[in-house]
Structures are given as structure tokens and as C-alpha cells.
Amino acid sequence: MPVLAGEELKKSLIEKAHQLGFCLVGVTSGEPPASYPKFKEWVAEGLQAGMGYLATDHSLSRRSDPRQVLPECRSIVVLGIPYFAPREDMGGVAAYAWGQDYHDVLKPRLQAVVAHLEEQAGQSIPNRWYTDTGPLLERDLAHRAGLGWIGKNSMLINPQHGSYFLLAEILLGIDLPADKPFPVDHCGSCTRCLEQCPTGCILPDRTLDAGRCISYLTIENKGEIPTSLRQQVGEWLFGCDVCQQVCPWNRFAPQTGDEQFAPRPGVPPENLAEELHLSAEAFNRKFKGSPVKRAKRRGYLRNAATVIGNRGQAGDADRLAAAMQDPEPLVRQHAAWALGRVGGQKSRQILQEAWALEADPAVRDEIQAALTLLEDSA
């Protein structure tokens, strides 16, 4: 078998990646990302919210230069793989989370790409591969590898595929011919994503105030959802796709045929109120292998209570009564808020009974606020 290098090796890599379901493949150098100073400033301003791991010296150092991650790095392969673009009748859960956890899906495929490269090159190649888990400014690298431009919503956008795709990177200790950076910013004068973001978290410099982003609030955030933002969460149970749904470039995004990204049964749930009864065991069983598991049971039920409160349907009061007895104070806190939004005599009774038994200060404050709301609206 002939040993490949240069353009021939790159061509073979692209063919293999396409066979594995990647729709986008590009190559860039191992040079530092141009956007690192902007990222460092973003962190210094505290816009990463509760994601403190982004602000550590170790994290910042590694993101400043891929060679801090792989000292031998000379080339970086950046790949994009499409997931199911959302339909209008499917909301509540961000589309990337409908199917299997993409980390589990992409791991063997990235390993297969590396194995193919080593076989074709006839040598062992120093490498590191990541999909959303590594200390890399991956959208900067993807733009540099020619995959697309960074849109006003901070997403990477490709003219043919929109933004409904996931990114992955392979750092390599060999030289591959680099692609040219994507040449054009096609956002133009469009500001739909900024105007329609429910919480106004998208900033003019194409970054986000993470502490206001619904995706952060419902996934990475491990505490309460700020009272001032709960109504804006709307129907979003896990993540948010609004800034992608309104983007004109996603109107014609092709649907993937990859069954591993097909919607799992119960995602999004048909009866949200029933989710409040999920035990820890039932939650782990239902969401095994799903991205939704990242929110953990307490975060998922917190989100469910918030959405139920936003719906304001009186028939949900009994379900929320059960949540007021949940072992997690975070769940009880948001269930109390939801009862205040649902309203009615039944909600008032549930809150009064809970007040008599509740010991947690934060939950007691939430119960009192909900009772006050009910009194004011009576």
C-alpha cells in the first residue's frame, strides 16, 4: 500500500470523513487563534457566568495556542456533522439534544479518522481530538479552516448547511495543506437573532452574555434561574434554538439522515407535568445516552417547573403539589414560583401547606413571593 502525504493524504482524509457522515471538512495550521484576545476580554468581564472553568489560568493558557494542548501540533482538521434541523411542531428541547449524545456518537468516528490517517500515512501521528470538550476556540479554527463565518449570534454558519451542525477538531503532529479562511461574512445588515433573542443575551460584538442565555440557564447553570428571566425562558425545557430558528441561512438547511441524531422517544416529552414525578433512577434510565442528562435531575425538574409556570394552566397545580415535596430545594423553589403563576385557590392552598413545613430559606422566600402574587391578583 503506497504511503500518502500532502494533498493526497488530505484528499483521502476528506473522503473518509464524508463516509463517516461529516458534511464539512477543512484544515488549518496549529497557529494561535486570532480571537483569543477577545475571548480573554470576554472572560475578564465575567460574561462566562457560572462557567468558572473557562477563567482558570490553565484554561486560558491552553486556549491561547493549540500547541499548549498538543506540543507537536502542526495541522488541525476541523469537521462539521449535521443534526436534525427542528420542525415548527417540535420545541422545548434544543434540536441537537433530540438524539444520542453527540460526544458518544462522534468519539468512534473521530477515532476512525485518526486511524485512517495513520494507515494512509504509514506512521503513528501525535494527535488529540475533541468535540466541544477541549480547550480550543473551535469556531475561530472552523472559520480559519474555511467551514463558514461566525454569525451575529456567535454560531458558525455555512451557506449550504446553515448552523445546524456540530463541530469537532483533530490536532495533528503532521503537516497537511491548509485551507483558506472563509472569505465572506454573509450576515449583512440582518439583525433577526439580536432582535428575537428572548433574553437579549446576544451582544453587538458577536459574543453572548452567558448569564442571560437560555441554553446556559437551563443546562450549565446549576442553581436557580433568576426570577427576572424565568418568564423569558418560555417553553424551553433544555437549551434554546431561537437565534438559529430565525436565521435566514437555516431556512434551507438540509435534514441529516443520520439515525443517531433522530429524535428519541419522549424528547421533547408529551406530558411535561408528568416529568415532575421522575425519580433519580427513572431520570437516569430515561435519559441514558442523551445530552439532556447533563442538566441532571434537579436541573431538569427545575426547568420543567419553570415552563409549567409560564404556561399558567390551572390543571397543573396538583402536579406542582408533588414537586413541592421533592427532596431537592431547587425543585421546590421553582415549583413554588410556578404555583404563583398558575394561580387559583388550589395553588394558594398548596403554597400555604408547604409554608408550614418548609425549612429551606430560599424556598420559603419563593413561597412567600408566590403567595403575595396571588393576593395581589385576587
N, C-alpha and C positions, 0 to 999 in steps of 0.2 A: 504493500500500500504506500503510495507516494506521500511524503511529508509536505504539508501545506504551510504557507506563511503569507503575510501581507494581504493583498486584495483577494487572493484565492481563499485564504483562511477566513477572511471576513465574509465572503460570499457564502461559504459553507455554513458559517455561523448563522447568517440570516435565514438560510433555507431551513436549518434545523429549528430555529426559534419559531418560524412560521408554522412548521409541522406541529409544534407543541402548543399552538394556539395564540402566540403573541402576534398582535396586529401591527405593532410598531417596534422597530429595532434601529438603534443608532449607536455610534461610537464617538467618544470624546477622549481627551487626554486626561492624565492624572493631575493636572494643574489645579490650584486652589479655585474655588468658585468665586466669581466676581461679586456675588450678592452677600458674601459673608459680612462685610462691614454693616450692611443694612440689617442683617439678622442680629448681629451683636447689639446694635442700637435698639432694635425691637425688644430684645430681652432686657436691656438696661432700663427700658421704660415700663417693664413689668407686664407687657401685653401677652405674655405666655400664661397668665393667670396662675392656676394651681399646678401647672406642669413644671415644678421646680427643677426636675432633672435636666431641663433644657438650659438652665442657668449655671450649672456647675462648671468650674474651670476645666474639668476633664472633658465634659461635653462640648464646651465652646472650642477647646483646642482641637478636638477631633473633627469638628465640623468646619474648621478653618482650612483644612487641607486633607484630601483623601489619603495622602501619604502618612498622615498620622494614624490612619486606620490600617493601611497596608503599606509598609515602607517601600516595598518593591513596585508599587502601583505605577504603571506606565500608560495603561488604557482603561477606560471604563465603558462597559456595554450597558446601555440603558434600554429597557424594554417596557412596552405597554401591552396590557392584556384587557380586552373589553369585558364588562359585566353587563347584566341585563339593564337596559335603559328603562326607567319607570314608565308605567302607564298611568293615565289620569285616575283610574279606579283603584290604584294601589298606593296608599300613602301611609304615613305613620312611622315607617321604618326606612331609613336611607337605603337606596337600591343596592348598594354594594353589600349590604348585610342580609339580603334575602336568601342567599345560598350558603354554601360551605364557607368556612373561614378561609379567606384568601391566603393567609400565611400557610395553612396546610395544603392548599391547592398548588401554590407556586413553589413550595420548597422542592418537591421532586423534579419539577420542570427546570428550575434553575440548576439543580444538581446535574440534570441530564445535559443541559447546555455546556456546563463546565467539562463534563466527561467527554462530550463530543469534541470540544476544542482540544483537549489534551490528546485525544486519539488522533485527530487530524494533524495536530502539530508535532506529534511523536515525542512529546515530553510532558513532564509534570509542570504545571503552571501555578505559581503562587496566586491565590485568589481569595476573595471574600465576596459573598453575595448577600443581598438584603432586599426585603420588600417592606418598606415603611418602618423597619425596626432598627436600622443602622444610623449612625451619627453622620448623615450625609444631607446636604441641601439638594434633594433629589430633583426638584423642579428646575433649579438652576442647571443641573447637569443635563436634564432632559432637553431643555431649551438649547443648550450648547451642543447636544448631540443631534439636533435637527428635528426633534419629535413634535415641537409645537411652540407656542408662545405662552407666557404667563399672563392670564387674563386679569381683568379688574377685580374679579372675585378671588384672585390668588390661585385659581386652578390652572393646570396646564391644559391648553386647548389645541386640538389638532383639526385642520379643516375638514378632513374626511370622517373623523371619529368623535368630534365634539370633545367632551371631557369625561364621558362615562367609561373610563378605563383606569386601571391600577398600574402603578409604576414599580419597577424592580431594577436593581443595579447589580452588575458583576464587576468588581475591581480585579484587574489582571496584571500580572507581572510580565507581560509581553507587549510588544508594540503592534497595534492594529491601526490601519489608516483611519484617521478621524473624519467625521462628517462635519459639514459647515453648520454653524448655528442657524436656527430657524430665522429666516430673514425679515419677516413682516409681523407687525402687531395688528391683528385684524379686528380688535375691539372697536377701533374708530371712536365715534362720538357716543356710542351706546353706553347707557348707564343703568340698564334694567336691573342688574344684580344689586347695585348700590341702593336703588330706589325701593326694591321689593324685599330686601332682607328684613325679616320680621323684627329683628332687634337692633338694626343699624350697626352691626359689628364690622362691616366691610369699610376699611379706611381708604382714603384717596390714593395712598402710595402702594396699593395692591397688596396690603397686608391686612390682618384681622386683629381686632380686639378679642382675643380668645375668650375672655371672661364674659362676653356678651353673645358668643356664638352658640347656637342651639346644639350643634354637634358636641361642642365641649361640655355644655351644661348637662347633657343627657348621657354622656359616655365617660369622658375623662374626669369630670367633676365628681368627687366622692362625697361631697357634703350637700347641703341644701341648695336648691335652686333659688336665687334671690327673689324675694316677693315681687320686686319691681319688674321681673322678667317672666314670671310664670304665665301670665296671660299671653305673652308673645310666643311662648312655646307652642301654643295652639294644639294641634293634633299630633305633634311629633313625639313619638314614644322612644325612638332611638335614632339619633342623628338628625340630619336635615339636608334636603336636596334643593331648597328653593332657589339658591343662586345658580344652580345648574338647570333647573326646570325652566327658568325664564330666559336662559341664554339662547339667542337665536342659532348659535352653532350646534346646539343639541337637537334642533327640530328634525334633522335628518340623520341622526346618529344611528348606525346600523345595529340591529339586535345581534347579540352573540348567540351562537349555537352551542356554547359550552355548557353542558348539563350540570357541571359542578357549581355554576353560578345561578342555576334555575331556582325559583322560589321554593323554599322548604314549606311543608305543611305547617300552618299556624303562624306564618310570618308574612305579613302582619297578622295579629290574632283576630279572629272573627268576633269574639266577645271580650272586649277589653276588661270589663268589670270582673270577669272570672279569673283574670290573671292575678288579682289581688289575693287569691286563695292559694297561690303556688307556694308549696313548702320549699325548703332549700333543696331537698332531694329531687322534687318534681322539676324545679327550675333547672338544675344541672342536667337532668335527663332530657328535658325538652330542648335545651339549647346546646347540648354537646356537639362540638364541631361547628358552632355558629358564632359569628362575630358578636352577636347580642350578649353572649356570656361575659364579655368584657365589662359590661355595666355592673355585673354581679347582681344577685337577687335584690339587695337593698336599693340599689340604684334603679333597677328596672321597675320595681314596685313604686318607688318614689315618682318615677316618670309616669307610670300608669295612673297614679292618683292625681297627678297634675293635669293630665289630659282629661280625665273624668271630670275634674273640677271645671275645666274650660268648656266642656260640653254642657254642664249645668243641667243634667236631666234628673228630675226628682226620683225616678225609679232606681237610681244608683245609690241612694242613701244607705240601703241595707248592706250592700257590698262594702261600702266605706265603713260601716259599723264594724265589720270584721277586721278591716285594716286598722281600726283604732285600737285593736287588741294585738297587733303584730308585735313580735319581740324586738323589732328594730325601731328605735325612736325616730329615725329619719323617715320611715314609712308612716308612722303615726302622725308626725308633724305635717306631712303633705296631705294626708288623708283629712286632717282637721281643716286645713285650708280649703280642700275640695268640698267638704261639707258646707262651709260658709258660702261657697259659690253655688252649690246645688240648691241650698235654701229650703225653706219649709219647716213645719213643726217637727217632722221626723228628724231632720238634721239637727235642730235645736236640742231635741231630747237626747240624741246620741252624744252630742258635744257636752251637754250638762252631766250626763252619766260618766263620760270619760274624764271630765274635770275632777270629779270626786275621787278618782282612783289614780290619776296621773301624777308621777313623781318627777319626771324629767322637766327641767325648767324651760327648755326650748319648745317642747310640745305644749306645755301649759300656756306659754305665751301665744302659740299659734291657736290654741283652743279659745283663748280669751279674745283674740283678734277676730276669729270667726264668729263668736257669739255677738261681739259688738257690731259686726257687719250685718248679722241677721236682725239685731234690734233696730239698727238704723234703717233697714229696708222694710221693716214691718209696717 
